Amino acid sequence: MVSSPSSALMRIVRPCWRPSPEDDGGGVADDGSNRSSGGGRSDGLLWYKDLGRHSAGDFSFAVVQANGLLEDGSQVESGPLSFDPTAAWGTFVGVYDGHGGPEAARYVTSHLFRNLKKLAAEHQGMSVDVIKKAYSATEEGFLSVVRKHWLSMPQIASVGACCLVGVICNGILYIANAGDSRAVLGRWVRGEREVTAVQLSTEHNANRESVREELRALHPDDPQIVVLKHKVWRVKGLIQISRSIGDAYLKDAEFNREPLISRFRLPEPFHKPILSAEPAIGTHKLSPEDQFLILASDGLWEHLSNEEAVDIVHNSPRNGAARRLIKAALQEAAKKREMRYSDLKKIDRGIRRHFHDDITVIVLFLDPILICKTSYHGPVVSMKGGGGASTPTDSPNLKF
């Protein structure tokens, strides 16, 4: 059987992001099995870890595949947030929504947290600047992979990933985002005696007027910087997001020429990056009113509102919260196509993409006592999402 271009590409560039030793202790081994008894489970195209512990409480984690190859990457890391052994412990979570192939999301999964720990050690602690530098180092690393394999595998220049990160350290929550994934906080409102949804992330999608204005301001001499095609706004008529890791073909004109396939090539040259890898980063001092945090790729938010997602988590047991959110999104996707949820579940990967996207969901439950204990180390967790999702039989070297 002939391997797909993406699988051939993965075989070539995979050694560039071999997991580090810190990846062990959770997630999935080379053969697709759980690395430890704490690893996730799979049910067809669904992978899930219904409940686990992180440094500040519990977590629930789930991924469902729709594409022929799972393009999402994700991880939960709990323990030291620096290579400095005396540094603070905390929790790091990442949702990496890939597009054009899985390579960028896989690279980010293997390198972003490692870069963060290295920079936190160099700068003696966690900060907005450390997170921003970690994104930059990861972007530079992936672009070096693109540059190395550009002539033999030009399609790697059109691969990218939205990158959403949450870090809890010393009672502070950092949310960083490049792309259109989303982080939503469930916060208890004492006076109203209910949990409300508070969006903490800034999205970078050309369908948002503020993003179009930003792009026009950055490219005042380009009347085609955003184009409305089939009722959808796209950057240069090609892509909806304005920030990502990867997508080298819209960041460096070196990669926007042959041998890249023609549909990705722009008719006119450009002299500065069109897309950016710089994340929007916000901080939030956690309080006892903060109940839980939902981080998810845009596949979830296409079908559920912030309020609907928060209500589902708040009104249900913690165990299986992420899986429950995915089920609600798939039920809504089936309803939109006037079909039964049970029938949607029978549709195989690839064809399933016509009904919904790959979806990754991480729910962090927040324990106010643990958040305030800066000396508490808690469990050491390293888990990569999607390990149980099905992979094509002609791609034996791909690991999800």
Buried (B, 14 or more C-beta within 10 A) or exposed (E): EEBBEBBBBBBBBBEBBEBEEBBEBBBBEEEBEBBEEBBBEBEBBBBBBBBBBBBBBBBBBBBBBBBBBBBBBBBBBBBBBBBBEEBBBBBBBBBBBBBBBBBBBBBBBBBBBBBBBBBBBEBEBBBEEBBBBBBBBBBEBBBEBBBBBBEEBBBBBBBBBBBBBBBBBBBBBBBBBBBBBBBBBBBBEEEEEEBBBBBBBBBBBBBBEEBBEBBEEBBEEBEEBBBEEEEEBBBBBBBBBBBBBBBBBBBBBEBBEEEBEEEBBBEEEBEEBBBBBEBBBBBBEBEEBBBBBBBBBBBBBBBBEBEBBBBBBBEEEBEBBBBBBBBBBBBBBBEEEEEEBEEBBEBEBEEBBEBBBBBBBBBBBBBBEBBBBEEEEBEBBBBBBBBBBBBBEEBEEBBB
